Amino acid sequence: MKKLLVFPLIVFAITAHAQLSKDSVMARQTALQSDFVNKIKAMGFTPSLPAPRIILDNPRSWGNYDDSANTLETCDWTTLPAEQKAVFENFASQSGGAMTGEQFFQKAVYQWIFIHEMGHWWRACQHLTADPYENEKAANRIAYAYWHDRDPAFDEFMLGVFQAVVDHRPSPVPAGISKEQYLKDNYNNLPGGEAYSWYQSIMIVEVSKEKPVLTFQQAISTPTGTVK
């Protein structure tokens, strides 16, 4: 039997969201993308790439920045496969009825994962690369800092979710290999499954413990990795 992933909801006011049309999703995500880009520009940086084109095509990782095309793929709840909806409904069920699967999906995908992918876009603007673990962790560091500045309650809420995953789900990493190497060896096979959720969660928990806590400006101006 799977252990319940109980996460604290008292720190975050759950706002009901109606089902969004594709036009509404595009408008919402474009506004969030613009906020991310405009914050960077206001800090004196000039992105070397235009804002990525947003595509609603349900990537198996629920979000994907393609640097070869400068596109950001995200999801549409109305066309999301049933087995993928079940993942979000399972998370929502741990809230004691405080939210539906779709409401949790909107927070996880349209807010957290979307900004994580914008973090990858910013790294592409800087021509940075790294091994998969450090590359993903760098995008998570940017997302954590963005939400910590913009909406600390939401940041804390999602951290509770990720901490619950780490606490209650087993590590997918076999004995005798580091988690960094295992992700590098299996990077293209893990997205969309429990193993990938564990990986993203452990990275975010690690980022949350880094001291000092970075502001968004510090996160985007402190490159990690190597220049392509």
C-alpha positions as CSV (number, residue, x, y, z in Angstrom):
1,M,0.0,0.0,0.0
2,K,1.3,3.5,-0.9
3,K,1.8,5.8,2.0
4,L,-0.3,9.0,2.0
5,L,1.6,12.1,0.8
6,V,0.1,14.4,3.4
7,F,1.2,18.0,2.8
8,P,0.3,21.1,4.9
9,L,-2.4,23.2,3.5
10,I,-2.7,25.6,6.4
11,V,0.1,27.8,4.9
12,F,-1.6,28.4,1.6
13,A,-5.1,29.6,0.9
14,I,-6.6,27.4,-1.8
15,T,-8.4,29.4,-4.5
16,A,-11.0,27.6,-6.6
17,H,-10.3,27.7,-10.3
18,A,-12.9,26.9,-12.9
19,Q,-11.9,24.7,-15.8
20,L,-9.9,26.8,-18.2
21,S,-10.4,27.0,-22.0
22,K,-7.4,26.8,-24.2
23,D,-7.6,30.6,-24.9
24,S,-7.7,31.2,-21.1
25,V,-4.7,29.0,-20.5
26,M,-2.7,30.7,-23.2
27,A,-3.6,34.1,-21.8
28,R,-2.7,33.1,-18.3
29,Q,0.6,31.5,-19.3
30,T,1.6,34.4,-21.5
31,A,1.0,36.8,-18.6
32,L,3.1,34.7,-16.3
33,Q,5.8,34.4,-18.9
34,S,5.8,38.1,-19.4
35,D,6.1,38.7,-15.7
36,F,9.2,36.5,-15.6
37,V,10.8,38.1,-18.6
38,N,9.9,41.7,-17.6
39,K,11.4,41.1,-14.1
40,I,14.7,40.0,-15.8
41,K,14.7,43.0,-18.1
42,A,13.9,45.4,-15.1
43,M,17.1,44.1,-13.4
44,G,19.1,45.3,-16.3
45,F,19.6,42.0,-18.2
46,T,18.9,41.7,-22.0
47,P,17.8,38.1,-22.9
48,S,19.6,36.8,-25.9
49,L,16.4,34.9,-27.0
50,P,12.8,36.1,-27.5
51,A,10.3,34.6,-25.0
52,P,9.6,31.0,-26.0
53,R,6.5,30.2,-28.0
54,I,4.0,28.4,-25.7
55,I,2.5,25.1,-26.9
56,L,-0.3,23.2,-25.3
57,D,0.6,19.6,-26.2
58,N,0.8,17.6,-22.9
59,P,4.5,16.7,-22.7
60,R,5.0,13.6,-20.5
61,S,7.1,15.7,-18.0
62,W,4.1,18.2,-17.8
63,G,6.4,21.0,-19.1
64,N,9.3,21.1,-21.5
65,Y,11.6,23.9,-22.8
66,D,13.0,22.9,-26.2
67,D,16.1,25.1,-26.8
68,S,16.4,24.0,-30.4
69,A,13.1,25.5,-31.3
70,N,12.8,28.0,-28.4
71,T,9.4,26.6,-27.4
72,L,7.8,25.9,-24.1
73,E,5.4,23.0,-24.0
74,T,2.8,22.8,-21.3
75,C,-0.5,20.9,-20.7
76,D,-4.2,21.2,-21.3
77,W,-6.3,19.5,-18.6
78,T,-9.2,18.9,-21.0
79,T,-7.0,16.7,-23.3
80,L,-4.6,15.3,-20.6
81,P,-4.7,11.5,-20.7
82,A,-6.7,9.9,-17.9
83,E,-3.6,8.2,-16.3
84,Q,-2.0,11.6,-16.1
85,K,-5.1,13.2,-14.5
86,A,-5.0,10.5,-12.0
87,V,-1.6,11.6,-10.8
88,F,-2.9,15.0,-9.9
89,E,-6.2,13.6,-8.5
90,N,-4.1,11.4,-6.2
91,F,-2.1,14.4,-4.9
92,A,-5.3,16.4,-4.4
93,S,-6.9,13.5,-2.5
94,Q,-4.2,14.1,0.2
95,S,-5.6,17.5,0.9
96,G,-8.7,16.3,2.6
97,G,-11.0,17.7,0.0
98,A,-9.4,21.2,0.0
99,M,-8.9,21.0,-3.8
100,T,-9.7,19.0,-6.8
101,G,-7.2,17.2,-9.1
102,E,-7.6,20.0,-11.6
103,Q,-7.0,22.7,-9.1
104,F,-3.7,21.0,-8.0
105,F,-2.8,20.5,-11.6
106,Q,-3.2,24.3,-12.3
107,K,-0.9,25.1,-9.4
108,A,1.7,22.5,-10.1
109,V,1.8,22.7,-13.9
110,Y,0.7,26.3,-14.8
111,Q,2.7,27.9,-11.9
112,W,5.6,25.8,-10.6
113,I,6.6,23.7,-13.6
114,F,6.0,26.5,-16.1
115,I,8.4,28.8,-14.2
116,H,10.9,25.9,-13.9
117,E,10.8,25.7,-17.7
118,M,11.3,29.4,-18.0
119,G,14.4,28.8,-15.9
120,H,15.7,26.5,-18.6
121,W,15.0,29.3,-21.1
122,W,17.0,31.8,-19.1
123,R,19.9,29.3,-19.0
124,A,19.6,28.9,-22.7
125,C,19.8,32.7,-23.0
126,Q,23.1,32.5,-21.0
127,H,24.3,29.6,-23.2
128,L,24.7,27.4,-20.1
129,T,24.8,23.7,-19.8
130,A,25.5,21.1,-17.1
131,D,24.9,17.4,-16.4
132,P,21.2,16.6,-16.1
133,Y,21.1,16.8,-12.3
134,E,22.7,20.1,-12.0
135,N,20.9,21.5,-15.0
136,E,17.5,20.6,-13.5
137,K,18.5,21.8,-10.1
138,A,19.6,25.1,-11.5
139,A,16.1,25.6,-13.1
140,N,14.6,24.6,-9.8
141,R,16.7,27.2,-8.0
142,I,15.4,29.9,-10.3
143,A,11.8,28.7,-9.9
144,Y,12.2,28.6,-6.1
145,A,13.6,32.1,-6.0
146,Y,11.0,33.5,-8.3
147,W,8.1,32.2,-6.2
148,H,9.8,32.9,-2.9
149,D,9.9,36.6,-4.0
150,R,6.5,36.8,-5.7
151,D,4.3,34.5,-3.5
152,P,6.0,33.1,-0.4
153,A,2.9,31.2,0.6
154,F,2.7,29.4,-2.7
155,D,6.4,28.7,-2.5
156,E,6.0,27.2,1.0
157,F,3.0,25.2,-0.1
158,M,4.8,23.6,-3.0
159,L,7.8,22.9,-0.8
160,G,5.5,21.0,1.5
161,V,4.4,18.9,-1.5
162,F,7.9,18.1,-2.6
163,Q,9.0,17.4,1.0
164,A,6.1,14.9,1.3
165,V,7.3,13.1,-1.8
166,V,10.8,12.8,-0.5
167,D,9.6,11.6,2.9
168,H,7.1,9.0,1.7
169,R,8.3,7.7,-1.6
170,P,11.3,5.5,-1.9
171,S,14.4,6.7,-3.8
172,P,14.5,5.2,-7.3
173,V,18.3,5.1,-7.3
174,P,19.8,1.7,-7.1
175,A,22.5,0.9,-4.5
176,G,26.0,1.6,-5.6
177,I,25.3,4.6,-7.9
178,S,24.9,8.2,-7.1
179,K,21.6,9.9,-7.8
180,E,23.4,12.3,-10.1
181,Q,24.8,9.5,-12.3
182,Y,21.6,7.5,-12.3
183,L,19.7,10.5,-13.6
184,K,22.4,11.1,-16.3
185,D,22.1,7.5,-17.4
186,N,18.3,7.4,-17.5
187,Y,17.4,11.1,-18.2
188,N,15.3,10.4,-21.3
189,N,13.4,7.5,-19.7
190,L,12.2,9.0,-16.4
191,P,10.0,12.0,-17.2
192,G,6.3,11.5,-16.4
193,G,6.8,8.8,-13.8
194,E,7.2,8.6,-10.0
195,A,11.0,8.4,-10.3
196,Y,11.1,11.8,-12.1
197,S,8.8,13.3,-9.5
198,W,11.1,12.1,-6.8
199,Y,14.1,13.6,-8.5
200,Q,12.5,17.0,-9.0
201,S,11.3,16.9,-5.4
202,I,14.7,16.1,-3.9
203,M,16.3,18.9,-5.9
204,I,13.8,21.4,-4.7
205,V,14.2,20.3,-1.1
206,E,18.0,20.7,-1.5
207,V,17.6,24.1,-3.0
208,S,15.3,25.2,-0.1
209,K,18.1,24.4,2.4
210,E,20.8,26.4,0.6
211,K,22.1,29.4,2.5
212,P,21.7,32.2,2.0
213,V,18.3,32.0,0.4
214,L,18.7,33.6,-3.1
215,T,16.5,36.4,-4.3
216,F,15.2,36.0,-7.9
217,Q,17.8,38.6,-9.0
218,Q,20.6,36.6,-7.4
219,A,19.4,33.3,-8.9
220,I,19.3,34.6,-12.4
221,S,22.6,36.4,-12.1
222,T,24.5,33.6,-10.6
223,P,25.2,31.2,-13.5
224,T,26.0,27.5,-12.8
225,G,27.4,25.1,-15.3
226,T,29.5,25.7,-18.3
227,V,29.1,27.9,-21.4
228,K,28.1,26.0,-24.5
